Every structure is written in C-alpha cells, then in structure tokens.
Amino acid sequence: MSAVEVRNAVKRYGALAALDEVTLAVPEGEFFGLLGPSGSGKTTLLRAIAGFVVPDSGEIRIDGQRIEGVPVHKRGIGMVFQNYALFPHLSVFDNVAFGLSVRRVASGEIRSRVAEALRLVRLSGLEERRPRQLSGGQQQRVALARALVTRPKVLLLDEPLGALDKRLRQEMQVELKLIQRTVGITTIFVTHDQEEALTLSDRIAILSEGRLVQVGPPAEVYERPATRFAAEFLGEANLFSGRVDGGALRTASGLAIFSARPMPSGEALIAVRPEKIQLADPGARAAEGANRITGQILRSIYSGSSIAYRIEVAGQELTVFEQNRAARAREEGSAVALTWAPEHSIPVAP
Amino acid sequence: MAPLAFRTVLALVLLFLYLPLGVMAVMAFNQSPLYALPMVFDTIWFERLAGNERLIGAGINSILIALANTAIATALGTMAALAFQRYRFRGSSLLQILLLPPITIPWLIIGTAMLVLFFWTGIGRGLHAILLGHVALSLPYVIVVVGARLRSFGVSLEEAAATLGAGPWTTFRRVTLPVIAPGVVAAALFAFAVSFDQFVISYFLAPPGVSTLPVEIYSAIRKGFTPEINAISTVIILVSMGLMLAVARLYRFGGER
C-alpha cells in the first residue's frame, strides 16, 4: 500500500491551474522529491498533502485513508518549513516537545523522546537554548527533530535546505538522507535545486504548470528525460530538431544525428547532455557508429574541475562539459570535433 | 560639534516635557495655594485631597472605566486583528480602511455625534455610555497595534503548530498569543491611556452628578484652582510612570523585538 497517494488532484486559482490532474503514489519509506520552477505547483501539491490547500477535486490518501476532509492537525504529518518556523518564545526542548505535549503524552516519556530526537539530529546539550541563539543549520535540525518526534506517517519538507549556504547545504543533504534512512519515514520534499533533488531522492517528480512531466528514479529521469522541459530543467541539454529520415534525425542545417533509441517518424527533437559529448581534434576519427559533427569553440568557461565550452555547430550553439584533465582550456576560435555514442541521443517530446 | 547640538536639543525637549510636570509635583508640596515662594514644605494638599470625595469618586470612576475599557477593547481588538490578518473575507480591506478615520477625526466631533446617537437610541448618558464611547474610540488603536505584530510573524508558526497536532484553540493559546503578547500589552496600554485621558467624550456623556477625573479636574479649575489638583496630578504621574517602567522591564525580560 502506498503511504501517500494523490489521484487527479486539481486546484485552480482563477484561470491559473496550480494543480492540473496530478496523480502519483509514494510507497512506504520512500524519499520522494518534487522538483520544478516556481509556479509549477510543487508547493501547492505539498501543501495539499499537508492540508493547508484544499484541492477543488481529486483524492488524497495517507495510509489508504482519504483525508480531504481531515484538518491539518489530525492528519498525522510532520513538516519542516522553509524558514523552519521554530517557536521563538520556546526553548529547543519545548519546541521539540510541542507535538507531544499537545497530544498529552506523559512528561517522563516526553523527556526521553525529545532526548532521542535531539540525539538523532546531533543537538543534545542545546535543550535550553532559544531558537535565535542557534545557527541556521542548528535551527534546521531542531525543526527536523520537532517534526519527527511525534512519529508522523509522512514527513513533508518545504525547501528544507534553501536558507543554508552551499557548504552547509551539502552537509545537511547527507545527514538528512541518513536520518530518513534511519527512521525509515516516507518523506516528500519540495525543491527547486536540481542537484539536491538528484542527491536526496529515491524518485523525483518534475512539475511544470501544475502538471507532472515525469516521475522516476533520479538517474532514469536524468538519463532519459521524456520531454524537452524535463531535459532542460534537470541539468543542461543540447537540442537538435529536425525530420527523421533513413534512421537519422536530419536538421535543417544539414546535420545527421543518430540515436540508439526508437525515434518517432516525422518531426522530432533529440537531446544530448553536455557531458556525454567528447571533444577531439578535427582530424581524429570517431568510433564506429558514433555521432560526429564539427564546430568552432566560441567561449570556454573555466570552473575548476571542469570546463564548459560553447561551440558553434552549423549555426547552432552547443554546450559541452569536459573534465579538466589537460589543466588548460582549448583555444577559443579553434575547430573541434564533437563525438558521442548514439545511446546518448535521447528523443524527447517537444 | 554635532553631538553637543544633539544633546542641547534633547535636553530642551526633555525640559519642555518634564519641567511643567516637575513644577506641578513640587508645588503639590508647597504650603501656599498661590505658588508663592519661598517654598514651605507641607502635605496639606494631599490631606485635603484625601477628604475630597468628589475628586476621589471621579478618580475611582476613571480607573474603573479605564480598566473595563482596557479589558473589553483589548479582547475585541485582538480578535478583530486576528480576523483581519488570518482570514480573507468580503469587505476586509474596506473595514480596515474604515478603522483609521476615527483616529484622526477630532474627539469633539465624535463626542457630539455619540451624544446625539446615544440620546436618539435611548442609550442615554452615564458610566455605561462613557464606557461604550471609550471602547469604540480605543478599538482602532488596539487593532492597528496587534495587527502589526501579527503581520510581522506571518502564518508559518501557526501552520507549524497545526502540523504538530495542535487544534485552532491550542495554537492560539500556546503559539499565537505568547508570540504577540508584547503587541497585546502595548495595545492594552494604549486602550488604558485613551480612556484615562479622555475628556471630551466623558464630558458629553456624563450626566449631572457623575464624572471622571479629567472632567472633575476641568470643572474644579473653572471654579477656581486649588493645589489639590497638583496633588492628585502628582499621584497620577507617579502611577503612570511606574506602569510604563514596569512594562518596559517586562519587554526586556521577554527579550523579544
């Protein structure tokens, strides 16, 4: 049985559809990421599961129970808010204990469960601090402990790491995943950070304009984006459009792109990830059956471990990432050959 | 030098604010009723004040009305502020705009209007009418002050409480109220001050034989000034300054901004 199930959920704000027939199922114990640009409906979906948004139509189930009519405080959820929403007038202990004392848990049990939750997020010893005396990372942990201590059926995270700086965010990603594994709780989180989504999630859903674009494990969604939007939103993509003819996609500029995957007939669109393309001298021979096109380097963008090249090919600008093995960038203006295996040519829906 | 100029201005402002009060307080202890110098220390005016039943009675009226007004206006105003900040309903913006004019309309006009209304509806005059008038006058202050505090916290704390299993009433009692408490205390002080200070409306709505302190002081001065006024004013100044200091301390203890 799925821990959380959404069926045909619709929510409109005037003419705008924040949720447009969204259907998904999150199995027990899964770490599920909702990814999309702002306004894509990901936050609306999370808030609908929490109960802050009531869908116009459709079903939402937690543990098999329909919950559209159940108020937030009876849904048995835990939630971490973007700004943490810690109670400023309460100590760390009382913040974490809040959900238990509201449920009239005995004080001895509250003490032991709060201690356990704080141990889990490695904050033991800070019980008496006020939230404003904590760093951003510590506040984040308190919020997590507070959400977990009531042993909710589902943990909802709204841009949980958005307010942290990059280094701390990466640390917390690892820790968050570890904690989620330890507790084994079904977790749904919202992010606009693609790297975060790929790192944390067992599966991700990409949303655009209130619709689910693609759902799947991170590697699957990244390696085989279903649509142009998925290809461009999650990571970067070079796109070739043209007509399929004789087993290849032929662009108007005269390029022939081969794919190992079945291509539709007629007009088609092919995406190629920038790191799948290898650069070589124009004279070098490509491997048997590989795609090979030539172009001219417009710009190189140095970023330490890798270098991004903007390359003009037949009037089109492509991006290629190359590991920085040579310790120096290829010269701008020089001619270069681009090769990649046909399985990296991914036909996508427009 | 600029700091010197600032200090001078500051000193002048404080002087203008506190010198008259200081003189009044000192003269309350002067034996002469005519501000005659040299000063001869005496507590005769306080003794007379203790025997002045009219002034004491008016003072008690004022305090009772101010306390009742504070309780009613703070409770109603806090509820209204919550409604404005946390719920969307038809006419919400219009109502909020309508709150503001009564703060700027002269009390004399409001007082006249209330007198007419109360006469016409049969509410009449008396302490109940004065209280009603004061509540109406102080509500906008309470709503504005508490509303500002509510707005600065947003809804996420209340949402967090709900996800933790707290129903609306528990959330209000254990999260919203403690968080907005400084705003509510400030609003209550406003309500108390608006009522305790109030002259015009009380004057219009007080029937013969009933009066509040400002009204009584005014009529006493008209009949002829007596230093008992200095004495009771001194008492009031001390009490209100004490109250303000207590609140200021409370704020710092809460440590909230």
HADDOCK unambig.tbl for C-alpha pairs under 7 A between the chains (distance, minus, plus):
assign (segid A and resid 72 and name CA) (segid B and resid 162 and name CA) 5.84 0.50 0.50
assign (segid A and resid 72 and name CA) (segid B and resid 163 and name CA) 5.92 0.50 0.50
assign (segid A and resid 73 and name CA) (segid B and resid 162 and name CA) 4.63 0.50 0.50
assign (segid A and resid 73 and name CA) (segid B and resid 163 and name CA) 5.31 0.50 0.50
assign (segid A and resid 73 and name CA) (segid B and resid 164 and name CA) 6.49 0.50 0.50
assign (segid A and resid 73 and name CA) (segid B and resid 165 and name CA) 4.08 0.50 0.50
assign (segid A and resid 73 and name CA) (segid B and resid 166 and name CA) 5.62 0.50 0.50
assign (segid A and resid 73 and name CA) (segid B and resid 167 and name CA) 5.91 0.50 0.50
assign (segid A and resid 74 and name CA) (segid B and resid 165 and name CA) 6.13 0.50 0.50
assign (segid A and resid 77 and name CA) (segid B and resid 163 and name CA) 6.05 0.50 0.50
assign (segid A and resid 78 and name CA) (segid B and resid 163 and name CA) 5.90 0.50 0.50
assign (segid A and resid 78 and name CA) (segid B and resid 164 and name CA) 6.57 0.50 0.50
assign (segid A and resid 79 and name CA) (segid B and resid 163 and name CA) 6.35 0.50 0.50
assign (segid A and resid 85 and name CA) (segid B and resid 156 and name CA) 5.73 0.50 0.50
assign (segid A and resid 85 and name CA) (segid B and resid 157 and name CA) 5.08 0.50 0.50
assign (segid A and resid 85 and name CA) (segid B and resid 160 and name CA) 6.42 0.50 0.50
assign (segid A and resid 86 and name CA) (segid B and resid 157 and name CA) 6.85 0.50 0.50
assign (segid A and resid 87 and name CA) (segid B and resid 157 and name CA) 6.52 0.50 0.50
assign (segid A and resid 89 and name CA) (segid B and resid 179 and name CA) 6.51 0.50 0.50
assign (segid A and resid 99 and name CA) (segid B and resid 164 and name CA) 4.61 0.50 0.50
assign (segid A and resid 99 and name CA) (segid B and resid 165 and name CA) 6.01 0.50 0.50
assign (segid A and resid 102 and name CA) (segid B and resid 165 and name CA) 6.62 0.50 0.50
assign (segid A and resid 102 and name CA) (segid B and resid 166 and name CA) 5.99 0.50 0.50
